[in-house]
C-alpha cells in the first residue's frame, strides 16, 4: 500500500488551453453531423446524427463502426457540425 510519503511529489509549473482550428477539427473528425434527428423512422440510430455509430457506441449492445470496439473499449471519436 502506498502512503503519501512514498508518492513522489511534483509541482505543476504551467498549463494552457486552446481550441482546435477549423482545419484541425476537420482532420480529427470521422463524421460530418448533418442530421438533426437522433433516430430514424423505425427507432434505429440515424446516420450522420449525434448518435451515429462512427462516433462510438452509445449503448452497451452496440459496436463502434470506426474502431470496431464495444462500449467499454471504444474511446469515442470526433465529429463536426
MONOR-V58695 format. One record per residue. N is the residue number from 1. RES is the residue in three letters. PSI is psi in whole degrees, -180 to 180 (999 if undefined). NEAR is the number of other ideal C-beta (glycine too) atoms within 8 Angstrom. D_FIRST is the distance of its C-alpha to the first C-alpha in whole Angstrom. Layout:
BEGIN
[[N | RES | PSI | NEAR | D_FIRST] [N | RES | PSI | NEAR | D_FIRST]]
END
This chain:
BEGIN
[[1 | UNK | 134 | 2 | 0] [2 | UNK | 135 | 4 | 4] [3 | UNK | 162 | 6 | 7] [4 | UNK | -37 | 4 | 10] [5 | UNK | -19 | 4 | 11] [6 | UNK | -16 | 5 | 9] [7 | UNK | 126 | 7 | 11] [8 | UNK | 139 | 3 | 14] [9 | UNK | 135 | 4 | 17] [10 | UNK | 145 | 4 | 20] [11 | UNK | 131 | 4 | 23] [12 | UNK | 124 | 5 | 25] [13 | UNK | -14 | 3 | 29] [14 | UNK | 161 | 4 | 30] [15 | UNK | 145 | 4 | 31] [16 | UNK | 154 | 4 | 34] [17 | UNK | 148 | 3 | 35] [18 | UNK | 167 | 4 | 38] [19 | UNK | 152 | 3 | 40] [20 | UNK | 145 | 7 | 41] [21 | UNK | 166 | 6 | 45] [22 | UNK | -42 | 6 | 47] [23 | UNK | -42 | 6 | 47] [24 | UNK | -40 | 8 | 43] [25 | UNK | -46 | 11 | 43] [26 | UNK | -38 | 8 | 46] [27 | UNK | -37 | 6 | 44] [28 | UNK | -22 | 7 | 41] [29 | UNK | 139 | 10 | 42] [30 | UNK | -9 | 8 | 43] [31 | UNK | 136 | 11 | 45] [32 | UNK | 127 | 8 | 48] [33 | UNK | 105 | 11 | 47] [34 | UNK | -6 | 4 | 51] [35 | UNK | 121 | 9 | 51] [36 | UNK | -8 | 3 | 51] [37 | UNK | 136 | 7 | 51] [38 | UNK | -37 | 7 | 47] [39 | UNK | 155 | 9 | 49] [40 | UNK | -173 | 9 | 52] [41 | UNK | -19 | 3 | 55] [42 | UNK | 9 | 4 | 53] [43 | UNK | 7 | 5 | 50] [44 | UNK | 159 | 6 | 48] [45 | UNK | 129 | 12 | 46] [46 | UNK | 137 | 12 | 49] [47 | UNK | 147 | 7 | 49] [48 | UNK | 26 | 9 | 48] [49 | UNK | 178 | 13 | 47] [50 | UNK | -22 | 7 | 43] [51 | UNK | 13 | 10 | 42] [52 | UNK | 136 | 15 | 44] [53 | UNK | -13 | 12 | 41] [54 | UNK | -22 | 11 | 41] [55 | UNK | -10 | 14 | 39] [56 | UNK | 154 | 11 | 36] [57 | UNK | 137 | 12 | 36] [58 | UNK | 1 | 7 | 36] [59 | UNK | 150 | 6 | 36] [60 | UNK | -15 | 7 | 34] [61 | UNK | -3 | 5 | 37] [62 | UNK | 162 | 11 | 38] [63 | UNK | 139 | 8 | 38] [64 | UNK | 133 | 15 | 38] [65 | UNK | -6 | 7 | 41] [66 | UNK | -52 | 11 | 40] [67 | UNK | -2 | 7 | 37] [68 | UNK | 26 | 6 | 37] [69 | UNK | 161 | 8 | 34] [70 | UNK | -178 | 10 | 33] [71 | UNK | -41 | 10 | 32] [72 | UNK | -20 | 5 | 28] [73 | UNK | -18 | 5 | 28] [74 | UNK | 129 | 13 | 31] [75 | UNK | -12 | 6 | 30] [76 | UNK | 152 | 5 | 33] [77 | UNK | 149 | 13 | 36] [78 | UNK | 145 | 8 | 39] [79 | UNK | 171 | 13 | 42] [80 | UNK | 151 | 9 | 45] [81 | UNK | 999 | 4 | 47]]
END
